[in-house]
Amino acid sequence: MAAPTRRDLEDAAVRFFDRLVSDVDQPRDYDLDQLDQHVDEAAALWQDRIADLDGQLVIGVYDKKIRVLAAEMVRLLGVELESLEPAKQATAMYFAARAEREQGELFVHRLREPGREFEHRDDLFEGRREFAAATSTPPFVEALAPAELSPTLGDVVSRYLKRKTLSGLSQSQVQEVRRALRWLQEVVPPTRPFASIQKRELASFRDDVSRIDVTLRGRAAPFHDRLTNVAKNQVKSVTALRYWKSVQAFFAWAASEGFLEASPAASLRLEMRKGEVKRTPPPFTTEELQRLFQTPLFAGYKSVKRVSTPGTCRRREGHWWSAVLLMFTGLRAGELSQLLSEDFDFDGDVPLLRVRPEDHAGKRVKSTKNAASVRDVPLAKPLMTLGLREFVRARAKRGPGHRVFYEMRLGQNGRLSDGMTRFWADYLRCFGLWKQGRGTHVWRHTVVACLRKNDVSSEDIAAFVGHSQRTMTSQYGGDYPLTRKAQTAAQLDYGFDVVTDLGGPYAKLRH
């Protein structure tokens, strides 16, 4: 038959209950000398099962037995349970659980009061007649909204992720939200009616998020297997809070869209652990920068594929320019990795590069972290002296759609900085310059530290590096003046002659 309606499933449940009644009427081989004990034990088992079913019906999560019974029930309609959409499966299990519960009530009645007529507890199995005024309706009958009218958790998550993807968030941010909601669906089944999710379940999930084992990062493992009680291996509070805020934002959105009357996660706070210090990669010191520029990539390397081995090659290729450009722009590694030759403009009054998600034709081909990330970045004079114009124009010959830094592969699942980060983390380790957290983001910290040391205001620093300024004033007055950002770039004085330490001005034959 076609997909069964709710009324079809109700009728199937009534017919299925008739089958279950025949199981109740089977003769019992009880020892007459211990009849009372056998009756009490059998009744107690069913009463425990009834209580268990009440709980399943209220929250809409069913055990394997109910799934088996639901599969048997829908076969009466000529369909298989697995062929139904998730909402219909949930409805079928809802009615199968009610049928088994009524079977239990009948069984206990036959044990305790075999001489009296059984009065149905659930009106579904009594021709849908109205209950007598003295008979109370079981609480679970009205506790759960019809499954096909109430979207499942999986349905709402899918809509939310689609909305977040279209909102312009970076791939890494969308992936982080997706990861948090995937873990939630491992705890609360995606087939669960969304409106039945309760606050205490989310409180338990929140607590578990703080127990995620960082040693399993990057590995495929179920959420439950990612949890640890070893404090030193647990995720930092700031990271756990980020995941939990993603979940809270999801439920807040669901409430605003009318899927819930109010968010059950709204008042659930995640406490930060005392004494926990946020780790940030320390910026390069002047001495470390000078040491870095004495390593093979800058002082002379073996070949383009062997930049860590000393040699006589001084060509300024992608790896070389990735560090130098980061040093004078404070770009994120993902922003640098995606740059196209058309993102550079050397012909205006202020040479610049543009961080933007679109290409020259307006097609969205890149990802940015947030709205503040989209910006024009002035190019400091040392970059021009070192030959940035010549490098970009040489790369442009590959075509307008090619990335400038094609040596650095783009990672998967939103980690667009992956190739660049891996290269620089390995390179810094090779020459004793690596510290915890150092890869490419250390340049961003180094740029900010240099500007702050040279008395540049926080407002100017934020505009230059693309930090969001959460003030009303920052939203007024239009775009930040490029000339003012150029003045900021001019303050990137690291305390030594960078051009000389990097091998001098650009020379075509040598570089």
C-alpha positions as CSV (number, residue, x, y, z in Angstrom):
1,M,0.0,0.0,0.0
2,A,1.0,3.7,-0.2
3,A,2.6,5.2,2.9
4,P,0.2,4.6,5.7
5,T,-1.7,7.4,7.4
6,R,-1.9,7.9,11.1
7,R,-5.4,6.4,11.0
8,D,-4.0,3.3,9.1
9,L,-1.5,2.9,11.9
10,E,-4.2,3.2,14.6
11,D,-6.2,0.5,12.9
12,A,-3.1,-1.7,12.6
13,A,-2.4,-1.2,16.3
14,V,-5.9,-2.4,17.2
15,R,-5.6,-5.5,15.0
16,F,-2.1,-6.1,16.4
17,F,-3.4,-5.8,19.9
18,D,-5.9,-8.7,19.2
19,R,-2.8,-10.9,18.4
20,L,-1.2,-9.9,21.6
21,V,-4.3,-10.8,23.5
22,S,-3.9,-14.4,22.3
23,D,-0.5,-14.5,24.0
24,V,-2.1,-13.4,27.3
25,D,-4.7,-16.2,27.0
26,Q,-2.0,-18.9,26.8
27,P,-2.2,-21.5,29.7
28,R,0.5,-21.0,32.4
29,D,2.2,-23.9,34.0
30,Y,2.4,-22.6,37.6
31,D,3.1,-24.7,40.6
32,L,-0.2,-24.6,42.6
33,D,1.7,-24.9,45.9
34,Q,3.5,-21.6,45.0
35,L,0.7,-20.0,42.9
36,D,0.6,-16.7,44.8
37,Q,4.4,-16.3,44.5
38,H,4.3,-17.0,40.7
39,V,1.4,-14.6,40.3
40,D,3.2,-11.8,42.2
41,E,6.4,-12.3,40.3
42,A,4.7,-12.3,36.9
43,A,2.6,-9.2,37.8
44,A,5.6,-7.4,39.1
45,L,7.5,-8.0,35.9
46,W,4.7,-6.6,33.8
47,Q,4.2,-3.7,36.1
48,D,7.9,-2.8,35.7
49,R,7.5,-3.2,32.0
50,I,4.4,-0.9,32.0
51,A,6.3,1.7,33.9
52,D,9.2,1.4,31.4
53,L,6.8,1.8,28.5
54,D,5.2,4.9,30.1
55,G,8.7,6.5,30.1
56,Q,9.3,5.5,26.5
57,L,6.0,6.9,25.4
58,V,6.5,10.2,27.1
59,I,9.9,10.9,25.6
60,G,9.4,9.1,22.3
61,V,12.5,6.9,22.5
62,Y,11.8,3.2,22.1
63,D,13.8,0.0,22.8
64,K,14.6,-2.8,20.4
65,K,11.5,-4.9,21.5
66,I,9.2,-2.1,20.5
67,R,10.9,-1.7,17.1
68,V,10.4,-5.5,16.5
69,L,6.7,-5.2,17.5
70,A,6.2,-2.1,15.3
71,A,7.7,-4.0,12.4
72,E,5.3,-6.9,12.9
73,M,2.4,-4.4,13.3
74,V,3.0,-2.5,10.0
75,R,3.3,-5.8,8.1
76,L,-0.4,-6.1,8.7
77,L,-0.6,-3.1,6.3
78,G,1.7,-4.8,3.8
79,V,4.7,-2.5,4.4
80,E,8.1,-2.8,6.0
81,L,9.0,-0.5,8.9
82,E,12.4,0.4,7.4
83,S,10.6,1.6,4.2
84,L,8.8,4.3,6.1
85,E,10.1,7.8,6.6
86,P,11.5,8.4,10.1
87,A,8.5,10.3,11.3
88,K,6.1,7.5,10.3
89,Q,8.5,4.9,11.9
90,A,8.3,6.9,15.2
91,T,4.4,6.9,14.9
92,A,4.4,3.2,14.3
93,M,6.5,2.5,17.4
94,Y,4.3,4.9,19.4
95,F,1.2,2.7,18.6
96,A,3.1,-0.5,19.1
97,A,4.2,0.6,22.5
98,R,0.7,1.5,23.4
99,A,-0.5,-2.0,22.2
100,E,2.2,-3.7,24.4
101,R,1.3,-1.6,27.4
102,E,-2.4,-2.5,27.1
103,Q,-1.3,-6.1,26.8
104,G,0.5,-5.8,30.1
105,E,-2.5,-4.2,31.7
106,L,-4.7,-7.0,30.5
107,F,-2.2,-9.6,31.7
108,V,-2.0,-8.2,35.2
109,H,-5.8,-8.0,35.3
110,R,-6.2,-11.6,34.3
111,L,-3.7,-12.6,37.1
112,R,-5.2,-10.5,39.8
113,E,-8.9,-10.4,39.0
114,P,-9.7,-13.2,36.6
115,G,-13.4,-13.2,37.4
116,R,-14.0,-9.6,36.5
117,E,-14.4,-8.0,33.0
118,F,-11.3,-6.1,31.9
119,E,-11.8,-2.3,31.4
120,H,-9.4,-0.9,28.9
121,R,-7.0,1.7,30.2
122,D,-6.3,3.0,26.7
123,D,-9.4,4.0,24.7
124,L,-7.6,3.2,21.4
125,F,-8.4,-0.5,22.1
126,E,-12.0,0.0,23.1
127,G,-13.4,1.2,19.9
128,R,-12.2,4.7,20.7
129,R,-15.1,5.2,23.1
130,E,-15.0,8.0,25.6
131,F,-13.7,7.1,29.0
132,A,-16.1,7.2,31.9
133,A,-15.7,10.2,34.1
134,A,-14.3,8.0,36.9
135,T,-11.6,6.6,34.6
136,S,-8.4,8.7,34.1
137,T,-6.7,8.9,30.8
138,P,-3.2,7.4,30.9
139,P,-0.8,10.3,30.9
140,F,1.2,9.2,28.0
141,V,-1.7,9.2,25.6
142,E,-1.8,13.0,25.5
143,A,1.9,13.6,26.4
144,L,3.3,13.1,22.9
145,A,2.3,15.1,19.9
146,P,1.5,13.1,16.7
147,A,4.9,12.2,15.3
148,E,4.0,13.1,11.7
149,L,2.9,16.6,12.9
150,S,6.0,17.0,15.1
151,P,9.3,17.2,13.2
152,T,12.1,15.0,14.4
153,L,15.4,16.2,15.8
154,G,17.1,15.2,12.5
155,D,14.6,17.2,10.5
156,V,15.2,20.4,12.5
157,V,19.0,19.9,12.5
158,S,18.9,19.6,8.7
159,R,17.0,22.8,8.3
160,Y,19.3,24.7,10.7
161,L,22.5,23.5,9.0
162,K,21.1,24.6,5.6
163,R,20.3,28.0,7.1
164,K,23.8,28.3,8.6
165,T,25.5,27.3,5.3
166,L,23.5,30.0,3.4
167,S,24.3,32.6,6.0
168,G,27.8,33.0,4.8
169,L,29.7,31.4,7.7
170,S,33.1,30.0,7.0
171,Q,33.3,26.3,6.3
172,S,35.2,25.7,9.5
173,Q,32.5,27.4,11.6
174,V,29.7,25.4,9.8
175,Q,31.7,22.2,10.4
176,E,32.1,23.0,14.1
177,V,28.3,23.5,14.4
178,R,27.7,20.3,12.4
179,R,30.1,18.4,14.7
180,A,28.3,19.5,17.8
181,L,24.9,18.6,16.5
182,R,26.1,15.3,15.2
183,W,27.3,14.4,18.7
184,L,23.9,15.6,20.1
185,Q,22.2,13.2,17.7
186,E,24.3,10.3,19.0
187,V,22.8,11.0,22.4
188,V,19.3,11.9,21.4
189,P,18.2,9.8,18.3
190,P,17.5,11.9,15.2
191,T,14.2,10.1,14.8
192,R,13.1,11.5,18.2
193,P,10.1,14.0,18.0
194,F,11.8,17.4,18.5
195,A,9.3,18.8,20.9
196,S,9.9,15.9,23.3
197,I,13.5,16.8,24.0
198,Q,13.9,17.7,27.7
199,K,16.1,20.0,29.6
200,R,17.7,17.3,31.8
201,E,18.8,15.4,28.7
202,L,20.6,18.5,27.4
203,A,22.1,19.2,30.8
204,S,23.7,15.7,30.7
205,F,25.0,16.3,27.2
206,R,26.4,19.7,28.2
207,D,28.4,18.0,31.0
208,D,29.7,15.3,28.6
209,V,30.9,17.9,26.2
210,S,33.3,19.1,28.9
211,R,34.7,15.5,29.1
212,I,35.7,15.2,25.4
213,D,39.2,13.6,25.1
214,V,41.5,15.8,23.1
215,T,43.9,12.9,22.4
216,L,41.2,11.5,20.1
217,R,41.1,14.7,18.0
218,G,41.0,13.9,14.3
219,R,40.0,10.3,14.8
220,A,36.7,8.7,13.9
221,A,35.0,7.6,17.2
222,P,31.5,7.7,18.6
223,F,30.7,10.5,21.0
224,H,30.4,8.1,24.0
225,D,33.9,6.8,23.3
226,R,35.4,10.3,23.1
227,L,34.6,11.0,26.8
228,T,37.3,10.7,29.5
229,N,37.5,11.3,33.2
230,V,41.2,12.0,33.0
231,A,41.3,15.8,33.6
232,K,44.6,16.4,31.7
233,N,43.1,14.9,28.6
234,Q,39.8,16.7,28.7
235,V,39.1,19.5,26.2
236,K,39.7,23.0,27.4
237,S,36.7,24.8,28.8
238,V,36.8,27.5,26.2
239,T,36.5,24.8,23.5
240,A,33.7,23.0,25.3
241,L,31.9,26.3,25.7
242,R,32.1,26.9,22.0
243,Y,30.5,23.6,21.2
244,W,27.8,24.1,23.9
245,K,27.0,27.6,22.6
246,S,26.5,26.0,19.1
247,V,23.9,23.7,20.7
248,Q,22.2,26.6,22.6
249,A,22.1,28.7,19.4
250,F,20.4,25.8,17.6
251,F,17.6,25.5,20.2
252,A,17.2,29.3,20.4
253,W,16.7,29.3,16.6
254,A,14.3,26.4,16.8
255,A,12.2,28.3,19.4
256,S,12.3,31.5,17.3
257,E,11.0,29.5,14.3
258,G,8.2,27.9,16.2
259,F,9.4,24.4,16.6
260,L,9.4,24.9,20.4
261,E,7.7,27.2,22.8
262,A,10.9,27.9,24.5
263,S,14.5,26.6,24.3
264,P,15.2,23.9,26.9
265,A,18.9,24.8,26.7
266,A,18.6,28.5,27.3
267,S,19.3,28.5,31.1
268,L,21.9,25.7,31.1
269,R,25.3,27.3,31.7
270,L,28.7,25.6,31.2
271,E,31.0,26.4,34.0
272,M,34.6,27.3,33.2
273,R,37.2,25.3,35.2
274,K,39.0,27.4,37.8
275,G,42.7,28.1,37.1
276,E,42.4,27.1,33.4
277,V,44.5,29.5,31.3
278,K,43.7,29.9,27.6
279,R,46.8,28.9,25.6
280,T,47.8,31.2,22.7
281,P,50.9,30.8,20.6
282,P,53.5,33.3,21.8
283,P,54.5,35.8,19.1
284,F,57.9,35.7,17.6
285,T,60.5,37.7,19.4
286,T,63.0,39.9,17.4
287,E,65.7,37.4,18.1
288,E,63.5,34.5,16.8
289,L,62.6,36.3,13.6
290,Q,66.3,36.9,12.9
291,R,67.0,33.3,13.6
292,L,64.2,32.2,11.2
293,F,65.6,34.4,8.4
294,Q,68.9,32.6,8.8
295,T,67.3,29.2,8.0
296,P,67.7,27.6,4.5
297,L,64.3,28.8,3.1
298,F,65.5,32.5,3.5
299,A,69.3,32.1,3.5
300,G,69.6,29.6,0.6
301,Y,68.1,26.2,0.1
302,K,68.8,23.1,-2.0
303,S,65.8,23.1,-4.3
304,V,62.1,24.1,-4.5
305,K,61.2,20.7,-3.1
306,R,64.0,20.7,-0.4
307,V,63.6,24.1,1.3
308,S,64.8,22.8,4.6
309,T,68.1,21.7,3.3
310,P,70.9,24.4,3.0
311,G,71.9,25.3,-0.6
312,T,72.4,28.2,-2.9
313,C,68.9,28.6,-4.3
314,R,67.3,32.0,-3.3
315,R,64.2,32.0,-5.4
316,R,61.2,33.6,-3.7
317,E,58.5,31.1,-4.3
318,G,55.2,30.3,-2.5
319,H,56.7,29.0,0.8
320,W,59.0,32.0,1.1
321,W,56.2,34.5,0.3
322,S,53.7,32.9,2.6
323,A,55.8,33.8,5.7
324,V,56.7,37.3,4.5
325,L,53.2,38.2,3.5
326,L,51.8,36.9,6.8
327,M,54.4,39.0,8.6
328,F,53.2,42.2,7.0
329,T,49.4,41.6,6.7
330,G,48.4,39.5,9.7
331,L,46.2,37.4,7.4
332,R,44.7,34.1,8.7
333,A,46.4,31.1,7.0
334,G,43.0,30.1,5.4
335,E,42.7,33.6,3.9
336,L,46.2,33.5,2.5
337,S,45.8,30.0,1.1
338,Q,42.7,31.0,-0.9
339,L,44.1,34.2,-2.5
340,L,43.7,34.5,-6.3
341,S,46.0,36.8,-8.4
342,E,43.0,39.0,-9.1
343,D,42.7,39.7,-5.3
344,F,45.8,41.9,-5.6
345,D,45.7,45.5,-6.8
346,F,49.1,47.1,-7.3
347,D,48.0,50.1,-9.4
348,G,46.0,52.3,-7.0
349,D,47.3,55.0,-4.7
350,V,47.6,52.4,-2.0
351,P,48.6,48.9,-3.2
352,L,46.4,46.3,-1.5
353,L,45.0,42.8,-1.4
354,R,41.3,42.0,-0.9
355,V,40.0,39.3,1.4
356,R,36.6,38.4,0.0
357,P,34.6,35.3,-0.7
358,E,33.9,36.1,-4.4
359,D,36.1,36.1,-7.4
360,H,36.3,39.0,-9.9
361,A,33.0,38.0,-11.6
362,G,31.1,38.0,-8.2
363,K,30.9,34.2,-8.0
364,R,31.4,32.8,-4.4
365,V,34.5,30.6,-4.7
366,K,36.1,31.2,-1.3
367,S,35.3,31.1,2.4
368,T,35.7,33.8,5.0
369,K,35.4,33.5,8.8
370,N,32.9,36.3,9.4
371,A,31.8,39.7,8.1
372,A,34.8,41.5,9.7
373,S,37.1,39.2,7.7
374,V,36.0,40.8,4.4
375,R,38.4,43.7,4.1
376,D,41.1,45.5,2.0
377,V,44.6,45.0,3.4
378,P,47.2,47.7,2.4
379,L,50.6,46.3,1.3
380,A,53.5,47.7,3.3
381,K,56.5,49.1,1.4
382,P,58.9,46.2,2.3
383,L,56.6,43.8,0.4
384,M,56.9,45.9,-2.8
385,T,60.6,46.2,-2.3
386,L,61.0,42.4,-1.9
387,G,59.1,41.8,-5.2
388,L,55.5,40.9,-4.3
389,R,54.2,42.5,-7.5
390,E,56.6,40.4,-9.6
391,F,55.7,37.2,-7.7
392,V,51.9,37.6,-8.1
393,R,52.1,38.5,-11.8
394,A,54.2,35.5,-12.4
395,R,51.7,33.3,-10.7
396,A,48.8,35.0,-12.6
397,K,50.1,33.5,-15.8
398,R,48.6,30.2,-14.6
399,G,45.1,31.8,-15.1
400,P,42.7,33.9,-13.1
401,G,41.0,31.0,-11.3
402,H,44.2,29.5,-9.9
403,R,45.3,30.1,-6.3
404,V,48.5,32.1,-5.8
405,F,49.8,29.8,-3.1
406,Y,49.0,26.5,-5.0
407,E,51.9,24.7,-3.1
408,M,49.8,24.8,0.0
409,R,46.9,22.3,-0.4
410,L,43.5,23.2,1.1
411,G,42.4,20.9,3.8
412,Q,39.0,19.1,4.1
413,N,35.9,19.9,6.2
414,G,36.5,23.6,6.4
415,R,40.2,23.4,7.4
416,L,41.4,25.5,4.5
417,S,44.6,26.4,6.2
418,D,45.6,22.7,6.7
419,G,48.5,22.5,4.1
420,M,50.1,25.8,5.1
421,T,49.8,25.1,8.9
422,R,51.3,21.6,8.5
423,F,54.2,23.0,6.4
424,W,55.1,25.8,8.9
425,A,54.6,23.7,12.0
426,D,57.1,21.1,10.6
427,Y,59.5,23.8,9.4
428,L,59.6,25.6,12.8
429,R,60.1,22.3,14.6
430,C,63.0,21.5,12.3
431,F,64.9,24.6,13.4
432,G,63.9,24.8,17.0
433,L,61.4,27.7,16.7
434,W,58.2,25.7,17.4
435,K,56.3,26.2,20.6
436,Q,52.8,25.0,21.6
437,G,50.3,26.4,19.1
438,R,52.8,27.8,16.7
439,G,52.1,27.1,13.0
440,T,50.9,30.0,10.9
441,H,48.6,31.8,13.5
442,V,51.7,32.8,15.3
443,W,52.3,35.5,12.6
444,R,48.9,37.0,13.4
445,H,49.9,37.2,17.1
446,T,53.3,38.6,16.0
447,V,51.7,41.4,13.9
448,V,49.3,42.4,16.7
449,A,52.1,42.4,19.3
450,C,54.3,44.5,17.0
451,L,51.6,47.1,16.4
452,R,50.6,47.3,20.0
453,K,54.3,47.8,21.0
454,N,54.4,50.6,18.5
455,D,51.4,52.4,20.2
456,V,48.8,51.6,17.5
457,S,45.3,51.7,18.9
458,S,43.2,48.6,19.4
459,E,40.6,50.0,16.9
460,D,43.2,50.4,14.2
461,I,44.7,46.9,14.9
462,A,41.3,45.3,14.7
463,A,40.5,47.0,11.4
464,F,43.8,45.9,9.9
465,V,43.7,42.2,10.9
466,G,39.9,41.8,10.5
467,H,38.8,41.4,14.1
468,S,35.1,42.0,14.8
469,Q,34.5,45.1,17.0
470,R,31.3,44.5,19.0
471,T,30.5,48.1,19.6
472,M,27.7,50.3,18.2
473,T,30.2,53.0,17.2
474,S,32.1,50.5,15.0
475,Q,28.9,50.1,12.9
476,Y,28.6,53.8,12.1
477,G,30.5,55.8,9.5
478,G,31.0,53.2,6.7
479,D,34.1,51.3,5.8
480,Y,37.4,51.9,7.7
481,P,39.5,54.3,5.6
482,L,42.2,52.5,3.6
483,T,44.6,55.4,4.1
484,R,44.3,54.9,7.8
485,K,45.0,51.2,7.5
486,A,48.0,52.1,5.4
487,Q,49.3,54.2,8.3
488,T,48.8,51.1,10.5
489,A,50.8,48.9,8.0
490,A,53.6,51.5,8.1
491,Q,54.0,50.9,11.9
492,L,55.0,47.2,11.3
493,D,58.6,48.0,12.4
494,Y,60.2,44.8,13.9
495,G,63.3,46.5,15.2
496,F,65.7,45.4,12.5
497,D,66.1,45.8,8.7
498,V,63.8,43.1,7.5
499,V,64.6,43.7,3.8
500,T,68.3,43.2,4.4
501,D,67.9,40.1,6.5
502,L,65.6,38.6,3.8
503,G,68.3,39.0,1.2
504,G,67.8,42.5,-0.1
505,P,65.5,44.1,-2.7
506,Y,64.1,41.9,-5.5
507,A,66.5,41.1,-8.3
508,K,64.9,39.2,-11.3
509,L,67.9,37.0,-12.1
510,R,68.4,36.0,-8.5
511,H,64.9,35.8,-7.1
